[in-house]
Amino acid sequence: MASKLFHISPHQAESQIEISLREAFQLLETQLRVPFSLKIPSPSEYLELNRAIVYGILSEPHFANIHFTHLNAIVTDGYTYVFYLILKLVYESYSKLLEPVKVNLIWVTSKLVEVSAIGTDNLLAGLLRQIVGGDISDGNLWLCMELLKLCLDKDGNPVEVLTDPCEMASSETLPGMRKNLTVRGLSTAFRVLLKKGVVQSATSDIKLLAELAKSGDENVTV
């Protein structure tokens, strides 16, 4: 069976995570269409339903909004298991994902940012780590641009995207660490854009990064 998530050569074994997600989707496909079941799932059924919905979002972009609405309706763990599944894909297999799946991954990330899901900062950090320094290929440039748009669309303040108020309250150093990560990620992205020729002048971008670096933490490096 052709993979709907990964680039896989004929001699390669199928990804175990795709098998798990696809089997859940095939088992519960009739429950993923409107009208949704009002039955409260058991703990095991809940995990299976999460796997099915994640597969649906990544492989069926035309139904992605419906799947995400369904997820919002059934979520009881603050999206913890969804983040686990997506982060597993990002850290273990991002480079192998099909291009449309990467687009869907950014889309669902943006939706999780919109609902202020706890754990979005970890997901964004994971995606930032997929940016390869010095790589000006179309795929790497696309990821830079999408993460820039995602961060800057968050009320114009990219630092807010990687900030969890609950965690900030328990650690004096965490805000600076988060800010440093954000600024360094954005700085890398701007440099790639400059090399590619997409941005002709970095004056305003450097000014933005400088302002971020000065706003509350003198140890932030660009």
C-alpha positions as CSV (number, residue, x, y, z in Angstrom):
1,M,0.0,0.0,0.0
2,A,1.3,3.4,-1.0
3,S,2.1,5.6,2.0
4,K,0.0,8.7,2.4
5,L,2.4,10.3,4.9
6,F,6.0,9.4,4.0
7,H,8.5,9.1,1.1
8,I,9.2,5.4,1.2
9,S,11.3,3.5,-1.4
10,P,10.1,0.1,-2.5
11,H,12.7,-1.8,-0.4
12,Q,11.9,0.1,2.8
13,A,9.6,-1.2,5.6
14,E,6.5,0.8,6.3
15,S,6.6,3.2,9.2
16,Q,5.2,1.8,12.4
17,I,3.6,5.1,13.4
18,E,1.9,5.3,10.0
19,I,0.6,1.8,10.4
20,S,-0.8,2.7,13.9
21,L,-2.4,5.9,12.7
22,R,-3.9,4.4,9.5
23,E,-5.3,1.3,11.2
24,A,-7.1,3.5,13.7
25,F,-8.4,5.7,10.9
26,Q,-9.7,2.7,8.9
27,L,-11.3,1.2,12.0
28,L,-13.1,4.4,13.0
29,E,-13.6,6.1,9.6
30,T,-17.4,6.0,9.8
31,Q,-17.2,7.8,13.2
32,L,-15.1,10.7,11.7
33,R,-17.9,12.0,9.5
34,V,-20.7,14.3,10.5
35,P,-22.8,13.8,12.6
36,F,-20.3,12.7,15.2
37,S,-21.2,10.1,17.8
38,L,-22.3,11.4,21.2
39,K,-21.0,8.3,22.9
40,I,-18.3,9.0,25.5
41,P,-15.2,6.9,24.5
42,S,-13.4,4.7,27.0
43,P,-9.7,5.6,27.7
44,S,-8.5,3.1,25.0
45,E,-11.2,4.2,22.5
46,Y,-10.1,7.9,23.2
47,L,-6.5,7.2,22.2
48,E,-7.6,5.3,19.1
49,L,-9.9,8.1,18.1
50,N,-7.0,10.6,18.6
51,R,-4.8,8.5,16.3
52,A,-7.6,8.3,13.7
53,I,-8.2,12.1,13.8
54,V,-4.5,12.9,13.5
55,Y,-4.2,10.6,10.4
56,G,-7.3,12.2,8.9
57,I,-5.9,15.8,9.4
58,L,-2.6,14.9,7.8
59,S,-3.9,12.8,4.9
60,E,-7.3,14.4,4.2
61,P,-6.8,18.2,3.9
62,H,-10.2,18.6,2.4
63,F,-11.7,17.3,5.7
64,A,-9.1,18.9,8.0
65,N,-11.4,21.5,9.5
66,I,-14.0,18.8,10.2
67,H,-11.4,16.6,11.8
68,F,-10.1,19.4,14.0
69,T,-13.6,20.4,15.0
70,H,-14.2,16.8,16.0
71,L,-10.9,16.8,18.0
72,N,-12.0,19.9,19.9
73,A,-15.3,18.2,20.7
74,I,-13.8,15.1,22.2
75,V,-10.5,16.3,23.8
76,T,-10.3,15.6,27.5
77,D,-6.5,15.6,28.0
78,G,-5.6,19.1,26.8
79,Y,-4.4,17.7,23.5
80,T,-1.6,15.8,25.3
81,Y,-1.8,12.7,23.2
82,V,-2.2,14.6,20.0
83,F,1.0,16.5,20.8
84,Y,2.8,13.3,21.5
85,L,1.8,11.9,18.1
86,I,2.7,15.0,16.2
87,L,6.0,15.5,18.0
88,K,6.9,11.9,17.3
89,L,6.4,12.6,13.6
90,V,8.4,15.8,13.7
91,Y,11.4,14.5,15.6
92,E,11.6,11.1,14.1
93,S,10.4,11.5,10.6
94,Y,10.0,15.2,9.5
95,S,12.5,14.9,6.6
96,K,10.6,11.8,5.3
97,L,7.1,13.4,5.3
98,L,5.4,14.1,1.9
99,E,5.2,17.7,1.0
100,P,1.4,17.9,1.3
101,V,1.7,16.3,4.8
102,K,4.2,19.0,5.9
103,V,1.6,21.6,4.8
104,N,-1.1,19.9,6.8
105,L,1.3,19.7,9.8
106,I,1.9,23.5,9.7
107,W,-1.9,24.0,9.4
108,V,-2.8,21.9,12.4
109,T,0.0,23.6,14.4
110,S,-1.6,27.0,13.6
111,K,-4.9,25.7,14.8
112,L,-3.4,24.5,18.0
113,V,-1.8,27.9,18.5
114,E,-5.3,29.5,17.9
115,V,-6.8,27.5,20.7
116,S,-3.8,28.2,23.0
117,A,-3.2,24.5,23.6
118,I,-0.6,23.8,26.3
119,G,2.3,22.1,24.5
120,T,2.3,24.3,21.4
121,D,5.6,25.8,22.5
122,N,7.2,22.3,22.4
123,L,5.8,21.7,18.9
124,L,7.1,25.0,17.6
125,A,10.5,24.3,19.1
126,G,10.5,21.0,17.4
127,L,9.7,22.5,14.0
128,L,12.3,25.2,14.5
129,R,14.9,22.5,15.0
130,Q,14.0,21.1,11.6
131,I,15.4,24.3,10.0
132,V,18.9,23.5,8.6
133,G,21.4,26.3,8.9
134,G,22.9,27.2,5.5
135,D,20.4,25.2,3.6
136,I,18.6,27.3,0.9
137,S,16.6,24.6,-0.7
138,D,13.0,25.3,-1.4
139,G,11.8,22.9,1.4
140,N,13.9,24.5,4.1
141,L,13.0,28.0,2.9
142,W,9.3,27.1,2.9
143,L,9.6,25.9,6.5
144,C,11.3,29.1,7.6
145,M,8.7,31.3,6.0
146,E,5.8,29.3,7.4
147,L,7.2,29.4,10.9
148,L,7.9,33.2,10.6
149,K,4.3,33.8,9.5
150,L,3.0,31.6,12.3
151,C,5.0,33.3,15.0
152,L,4.3,36.9,13.7
153,D,0.6,36.2,13.3
154,K,0.3,35.6,17.0
155,D,-0.7,39.2,18.0
156,G,2.5,40.5,16.3
157,N,4.6,39.0,19.1
158,P,6.5,35.8,18.3
159,V,7.7,35.5,21.9
160,E,4.1,34.8,23.0
161,V,3.9,31.7,20.9
162,L,6.6,30.0,22.9
163,T,5.4,31.2,26.2
164,D,3.4,29.1,28.7
165,P,2.3,31.4,31.6
166,C,1.9,28.5,34.0
167,E,5.5,27.3,33.4
168,M,6.8,30.9,33.5
169,A,5.5,31.4,37.0
170,S,7.5,28.5,38.3
171,S,10.8,29.4,36.7
172,E,12.7,32.7,36.6
173,T,15.0,31.5,33.8
174,L,12.5,29.9,31.5
175,P,11.1,33.1,29.9
176,G,14.7,34.1,28.8
177,M,15.3,30.6,27.5
178,R,12.1,30.6,25.5
179,K,12.8,34.1,24.2
180,N,16.4,33.1,23.2
181,L,15.1,30.1,21.3
182,T,12.5,32.2,19.4
183,V,15.0,34.9,18.5
184,R,17.7,32.5,17.4
185,G,15.1,30.6,15.3
186,L,13.8,33.7,13.6
187,S,17.4,35.0,13.0
188,T,18.3,31.8,11.2
189,A,15.2,32.0,9.1
190,F,16.0,35.6,8.1
191,R,19.5,34.7,7.1
192,V,18.1,31.9,4.9
193,L,15.7,34.3,3.3
194,L,18.5,36.8,2.6
195,K,20.7,34.1,1.0
196,K,17.8,33.0,-1.2
197,G,17.2,36.6,-2.3
198,V,13.6,36.7,-1.1
199,V,14.5,39.5,1.3
200,Q,16.5,42.4,-0.2
201,S,17.1,44.2,3.0
202,A,17.3,42.9,6.5
203,T,17.3,46.3,8.2
204,S,13.7,46.1,9.6
205,D,14.1,42.5,10.4
206,I,17.3,43.0,12.4
207,K,15.7,45.9,14.2
208,L,12.8,43.6,15.2
209,L,15.2,41.0,16.5
210,A,17.2,43.6,18.4
211,E,14.0,44.9,20.0
212,L,13.0,41.4,21.0
213,A,16.5,40.8,22.4
214,K,16.3,44.0,24.6
215,S,12.7,43.4,25.8
216,G,13.2,41.9,29.2
217,D,16.4,39.7,28.8
218,E,19.8,41.2,28.2
219,N,21.3,37.7,27.7
220,V,19.3,36.9,24.6
221,T,21.6,36.3,21.6
222,V,20.8,36.8,17.9
